[in-house]
Amino acid sequence: MSEAGTARTYNQRHIPRKYTPGGPRVSIYVSWSYPAEAGRDPAELDDRFSTMTEVRRVAWPAYEDPEWSDPYRFQQGIAGSLELFFRAWVPFQEFVEEVTGHPVPVYQRTDQAGFFTPLDERVLDDTDVLFVFGLDHAVTGQEAAPGETEALRAFLRREDACLVLGPHHDVGASDDLKIREMEYRHHGDPLVPRRQRFATYVRGLMRGLEVPVINRYGLRPAVREGKGIAPLSTVRDLDPKGWLDGVTHFNFHLHLPHYDVTTDAPDTVRVLARQPIDMSRPHPFTEAGNTEFAMFLWLPPGGERAGDLLLADSTIFSSLFGGDESLRNFWRNLVSP
């Protein structure tokens, strides 16, 4: 086994960190197959990431510096857009390392070189707080193996363990093309196709761990007087651990998933934060009478699970979508001893 790079590289595979007293060891696991995502046909309209050329066209002139636009320096296909994710996670990694004293590795289910890293004890034995970013398109068929679910069950038997699941949005699930178009007009992001369904892998983990939640839609948050995301609606009485201490809002992203709780069992899932929706743009979810969507959830320890299980979208940890002291307070709350 050889070292794949520094602590912030995205090729890191099972490189044990020396345990030192202090903050928890934090790891990020990205559920995609990089080759499957990068190899999607750009001629396909749905269920793929944008090419870097499409990003440059839509965001012009933000990426016209040669650092981004020169094909000899930065990939211009889908792979280029994937590389933006890795760059955008670095501020979160650096912040967490400053808080905890430990570097933060990023694992991919299948990386650029085709190396497959299952989510098992080789990752979990070296981790106290694990973020699973559910960014695999459903068409790539990333399925959670039973052994991975069992490894996570064992991980969550530890009192010091915390698992943060982040299944991304599910846009265009309906077969009705008019509904797909309504969803698209609601979020208003030209880089997102009419159908973009994510997180088969994390959905499988949630079924295996008996997490009664499913990611739905891609909803546009409301803003405050034309600038800045609207404050969260929170229930502080349900948050004895202080996950949201000093937190009034996250960052703005055009299409966020609603974490739909699918059980009526009391206190199984606590919805700690809801996000107001931009009501100026119709959507099937708002037409059903909803004005907010579930944004941050906590499953308190219970039964054989001694650790905490949280749900929060991966965009909250990306600098692509901004951030301020409120967001950094949230990061700190998740990884502080």
N, C-alpha and C positions, 0 to 999 in steps of 0.2 A: 504494500500500500504506500503510495507516494503522495506527498503534499501537492495539492492542486493550486496553491497560491497563498495569498495573504488572507487574513481573517475576513476581509470584505469581498473576496472573490465569490463568484457564483458557481464555481466548479468544485467547491470544497466537498470532499467525500470522507466521512468517518475519520476526522482528525481530532483525537481526544484533546481536550483542553485540560491543563493542570488545574485541579480544584484548589481554590484559595478561599479563605473565609471572606465574607462580605456579601455582595449582591448575588442574585441568582444568575445562573448560566442561561442565556437566551439563544434560541435557534429559530430560523425561518425555514419552512419547507414549502416549496412552490410545486403545486400538484400537476403541472403540465409536463408533457413531453416536448422539449424544445424543438427537436427535429420535426415532430408532427405539426407543431404550430408554424414554424418557419417554412415548412414545406407545403403549406396549403396553397392551392392555385389562386393567384391574385385575380383570375378571371371569374372566380366564384363570388357572388354578391354577398352571401350570408356566411355566418359562423366562421369568421376568421378575424385576426387582427389586421389593422391597416398596414400597408407598406410605409416605409419612411418617406417615400415620394408623396404619398397621399397626405401624410402628416404635414409635410412641408407646404403642400398646396393649400391645405385648409388653414394652417396656422401662420401662413406667410405674413410678415417676413421673419418670424421668430427663429426659424431654423435655417436661415440663409447664410450664416457664417460657415466658412469652409470646414470647420470642425464637424458640422452636420451634413453639409450639402456635397462635399467632395467624396465621390464613391471610392476613392483610394484611401480615405481615412475613416469613413463610416458607411456601413452597409445601407443600401437604399431600398431593399426589399422588406418583407415582413420581419426578417431577422433584425433589421435596424430598429424597428419599433420595440421588439423584445429587449434590445439592449438599453432602451430608454428606461425600462422598468428597473433594471439593475442599478443604473446611475441614480435613479430617483429614490431608491431605498437606502442609499449610502448615508444621508443625513440621519435617518432613523437608527441605522446601525451605529453611527458615531455617537449619537446621543445616548443610546443604551449602553455602549461601552464606557462612556464617561460616568454614567450613573452606577453601573454594576461593577466596573473594573474588569469585565470579561469581553473579549471580542465576540462578535455575532456572526456565525457562519450562515450562509444561505445554501440550502440543498435544493436541487431540482430532482423531480422524480426520474426524468431522463434528461441528461444535460447535452450540451453542444456536441460533445464527443461520443454520444450514444451510451454513456455509462448510466446504468439504472440503479437508483438508490431507493429501495423500499423504506417505508417509515416503520422501522423496527428498533430493537433494543440498541443497535449500534449508534443510532441517532439519539434515542430517548435516554439511554444511560448517562449521556453527557449533557443533559438538558434539564432545566427546572421549569422554564417557561417556553412553551412551543407555540409559534404562530404558523398556522397552515393556511396559505393563500390559495383559495380555490379559483384558479385562473385557467383551468383546462377547459377548452371548448368540448361540448358534449360529443361532437362528431369524432373526436380523436379517441374515444373509448377508454378513458382512464378509469379503471375499476379498483376499488379498495379490496385487497385480499383479506381473507379471514384472519391470517396471521398478523396483519397490520392492526386490525381492530383489537385483537387480543393484546398486542403489545401496548396499545394506547390504554386499554383497560388496566393493565398492570401499572402503567405510568401514573394513572389517575388514582391509584390506591395510595400514592404518596401524599402526605399532608402538605408538602411544600410544592406540589405540582400545580401548574396552571396551563390549560390548553385553550388557545384562542383560535377558533375556527372562523374563516372568512370566505364563505361561498359568495362569489360575485353575482352580478345581475343575471336575470333570465328574461331577455327581451324577445318578443315575438313567439311566445309559446303557442298562441292560438293559431289554428289553421285558417281562420278568417282573415283575409288580406286587409280588409278595412280596419279591423282591430289592430293589426300590425302597424298600419299606417298611422292610426291614432297614437299608438305608443311612441312611434318615431317622432311625430310632430310634438308630442309632449316633452320628451327630453331634449330635442333640438340639436343633437350632436351629429353633424354630417359624417363623422368618422365611424359611427356605429351603424351597422346594417339593420335592415328591418327585422332580421332574426339573428340573435347572438345569444346562444344558450350556454351557460357556464356551469362548472362545478359538479360534474358527475362523480368525481372522486370524493369530494367532501360530503356530498349527499350520501354516498355509500358509507362513509365513516359515521355520519349521523344516524343512519339506520342501524348500523352495528352497535353503536353506543347508546341507542335508544334515546336520541335527542329529538323531541317532538317539534321540530322546526323545519321549515323549508324556505328556500330563497325564491322570491317571486318578483317579477317585473324589473324595471329600471326607471325609478321615479326621480323627477327633477325637484331638488329642494327649493323651498322659498328663500328669498333674500330679504335683507333689511334695507328698506328705503333705497333699493337699487344697487346696494353694494354689500358684500359680505353675507355669508350664509345665515339664515335665521336661527335664533337660539334654540337649543334642544328643549323639549318638554321632558322634565325628569321627575322621578319620584324618589326623593332622598331617603324616605323612611324605608325603602326597599334595598338600600345600599349601605349596609352597616360596615362593609369593608372599605368604603370610601373610594371606589373605583372612579367616581366622578367628582372628587374633591377638587375645587378650583377649575372645573370644566364647565363652560357655558355653551360651547359649540365645537364642532370638528372642522374639517375643511370642505370646501365646495367642490362637488363633482356632479356632472350633469345627469348621471343615471345610476342611482343607488338601489340596492335590493331591499325589498321589504322582507324582514324575517318573520314569517307567518307562523305563529304558535298553533300547533295542531292538536292540542290536548286541553281539556278543561280541568285536569287534576290540579288541585290547589298547591301553590308554591313550588311546582316542578320547574317552571321557568319564570324568571322575573324580568319583565321588560323595563329596564332602567332608564332608557332614553328613547324618545320618539322624535322624528324630524318632521316639522311642518312641510307640506307639499306646495309647490307652485300651482295655485289654483287657477291661474290665467290660461292654462293649457289643459284641455280635457284629456282624461285617461279613464279606462274602464274602472280602475281602482277608486278614483275620486267620484266617478259617476255612481258608484255603489254607496256613496255617502261618507267616504273616508277623507280626512283632511291631514292626517299624519301617518307616517309609516314607522314600524319598529326598527330601530337603528342599532341599539346596543342591548344585549341580553346576557343574563347570568343564570346559570344553573348551579344553585348552591350544592355543596357536598351532601351526599345522602346515600344510604345503602352501602355498597362496597366502595363507592367513590369518595375518597377523602380530599381530593384536590378540587380546584375550581375549573369550571368550563364556561367560557365566554364566547359570544358571537359578535364580531365586528368586521366590517368590510375591509379588504386589503388597501383600498384607496386612502384610508385614514392614516396609513403609514408611509405614504408616498409623497415626496416633495413636488411631484408634478402638479399637485392640486393645492399648493400653498400650505400655510400653517402659521400659527402664532403661539403665544404663551399658553392659551387655553389648550391647544392641541398638545403642546409639550408637557403640560401638567398631566394630561391623560396618559401619554407615553410613560411618564415617570411613575404614575400610580400603578401601571400594569407590571412594572419591572423592579419596583423598589423592594428591598428586603422586608 
